[in-house]
């Protein structure tokens, strides 16, 4: 997560409605129009099924309140608008409460193709579809519960399991590599890259994931492929803090990316 942002949170009114202007609605429309063909071709069916259930608007920014209404009818989750940047403990606490924190601003035109911090398009278009599925929602809930029990030094280790699955996980359908995670669904460049056969693909393994460093500001050099989604859901039943302790004892893998320029 970036340490600072040029964006300010947009606050909801007493009814939960956030006022977006015409320019912001236009950015949402254009992001949807650009992303949908790639998503329909390259994303996995659990994501696509969830997206269809949400029936997101195409002509304006989706409201957290209306997405919450759709999620409560399926898995009981809700979406809560938050500032662009929140600390790990709050993120885990919200997941443990079956609430997804959504940065409430939408990117400006100059950041249309890439924005380092998550915006409302990433949060709603990327994350909300999988939260309509009780199995994926249960996995996110388990991450939150583990985070609430974790020590601060464990946070960066635990979040890697979320990063390489819910954010950037891959799977296969009828032998075809498909995107699963929200970071893929909301980024046309990342989704095409991840499914191109060029980056390194590793089998899903909790300990391996916990030991794999990442950067948020580049296309990922490594992705994990969840061949059987039941393996992911089973991970929600593991003692994840014991897994973190095992990973810490083994140490991080050498990064597959260059160091970030200062």
N, C-alpha and C positions, 0 to 999 in steps of 0.2 A: 504494500500500500504506500502511495506517495506520502511524504511527510507534510506537504502543504498543498493548497489548492487555490486557484483563482476564482472558484465558484462559491456562491453562498447558497445555503439551504433555502428552499421556498417553503414557507410555513402554511399549514392548512388552516382554514377558518373553523368556526365552531361546529360546522357540519362535516368537517373532514375534507372539504373541497380545497384544492390548490389552484390558484388562478395562474394559468399559463397564457402568454400573449400569442398573437397570430404568428409571429416569427418562430416561437418555440413549437407551436402546433405544426408549422410547416416543416421544421427539422424532423419531428417525429414521423410525419407522413413520408418524407423522403427517405428516412432510414428504413422504415417498413418496406417501402417500394423497392429499395435496393437489396434488402436482405432476404426477402421472401423467396425469390427463385433459388438462391443458393441453399437456404434452409430446407426447402421442399425436396431438393435433390440430395443433400448431404447429411441431414440430421436424422437421428434414429427415431423409430416410431414412438417410444415413450414421450419424447419431447414433442413430436408433432401431434400426438393425441392430446397432450395437455394444452398445447397452443390452440387447438380447435375448440377445446372446452372453454377456454377463457374468452374467446370472441373479442379480442382486443380491438379498440377503435383504430381505424387507419387514418382518419382525418384530424386527429387531435391527440395530445398526450393522454395516455391512460391515467386514470385516477386510482390512487392506492385503495380508496374506499370501495370502488367497484370491483377491483381485483380481489380484495378481501372477501367481498360477498360471494364471489365465485369459488374461492378457496374454502370458505366455511361450509359450502354445500358439498364439498368433496372430501377434504381431509381435516377440516377444522382449523386450518392455519389462517393467519392474517398477515397483512403487509403494513408496516409502520414507516412513515417518512422520517428520515434522519438526516443530519448534516452529511456532507460529502465524506468526511473521515470520522470513523469511530474506532475506539481502541478494541483490542482483541477481547477483553473480558466482557465488554458490552455486547459484542457480536455473539459470543458464546451464550451469554445470558438470554438474549433475544431468541436464539435458536432453541434453547432449552425451554422457552415459554411458547414454543410453536409460533414464533413470529419472525418474519423475514424483514430485516432492516433495508429500506430502499432509499438511497440518496435521491432527494426530491428535485434536484435541478436537471435540466437537459443541456447537453453540449451546445456550444455555439457553432456557427458555420465554419469558423476557422479550425475547429477540432472535429469536423464532420467525419473524416476518415479514421482518426485515431485520437483517443483521449485516455490518459493514463489512469485517472481515477474513475470509478464506476459512476455512471449517471442513471437517470430513471429509465432510459431505454435498455441499458444493460440489465438493470435490476428486474424490470417487469418482463420485457421480451425475452431476456436470457434465463432468469431464474424461476419466474412464477410458473411456467408450464410444468416443470418436473414436480412442483409442490402440489399439483393436482393428483399425483400418484402417491398413495399411502406408503408404498415401499420406499420411494425416494425421500418423501417427507420424514419417514421414520429414521432414515440414515442421517439426515440433517439434524434431527432432534437428538440422536445419539452423539453426534459431534458436539452439540451444544452442552449436553449433560456432562460429557467428558471434560469439556473446557471449564465447566463450573467447578469441577473437582481438581483441576490441574493447578500446579504452581505456575507462577508467571514465567519461569524459565522453560516451561513445557509448551507454552503457547505457540511459538514458531515451529516447533516439531509437529504438534497436532494439526495445525492449519494446513500442513502439506497434504494430509489425507483428503481434506476438503478441496484443496486446489487442484489436485491431479485426478479428481473424480467429478464432483459437482461442477467445478469450474471448467476443467479441460479434459475430462474423461472421454475415451473413445470406446466403441463396441463394434461388433460385426452383426450384420443381418443378411442371412443367406450368402455368407462369405464376403460381403461388401463392407468395407470399413465405413463407419458412420460416426458423426459427432454426437456426443451426449451432453456435454457440459455447457453451461451458460456463457462462458467466455468464448466458446466456439460459435454458439448460436447468434451472438450479438456482434461478431466480427467477421466480415466477409473475407478478409485477408487471412485471418487465423484459421477459419474453417477450411478454406481451400488448401492452405499449407498443411494442416494437420492430416488431411485425408489424401494428400498427394503422393504418399509413399516415400517422400524425401527425408522427413525427420526420423529419429530413432524411435522405434516402438518397443515397449516392454510389456510383458504380461502383468496383469494385476497382481500385486503382492503388497500387503500392508506394510511390512517392515522395509521393503525396498523403497516404497513411496515415501515413508517417513524419513528416509536417509537421503532423499534426492533434493538438492537445492534448486531454487528457481529464481528467475527475475520476472518482474511484472511488466517491464517496459520493452520486451522483445517478443518476437514469435518464439514459442517454446521449442527447444531443440529435442526434447524428450516428451513422449506421451505414453500413458499406460492404457492398454487395451483390455477392457473387461469383457472377455469372451462370453461368460455366463453371468448375467446380471444378478443371479442369486448369490454369487460370490460377494458382490458389493453389499447386498442386503444382509448377508450373514455377518459381515464385518461390524454391523451395528450391535451385534451381540457379544463382541469380543471385549476383553478388558483393554481398552485403548490406551490407558495410562501405563499399563504394563508393557504394551507394545512400544510406547514412547520411550520407556526406560531401556528396553532392549535396543532400540535404534540409537539412543544416545550412547550406550555402551559400545556399540559397533562403530559409531561415528558417521559423519556425512560422507557421501560419495564425492569424488572430485567433480566440480562443476563442468557441465558440457558447454558452457557459454563463456565469452570473454568477460573480464571485469568491467564494471560500469565506469565510464569516464567521469572524472571528478570535475 
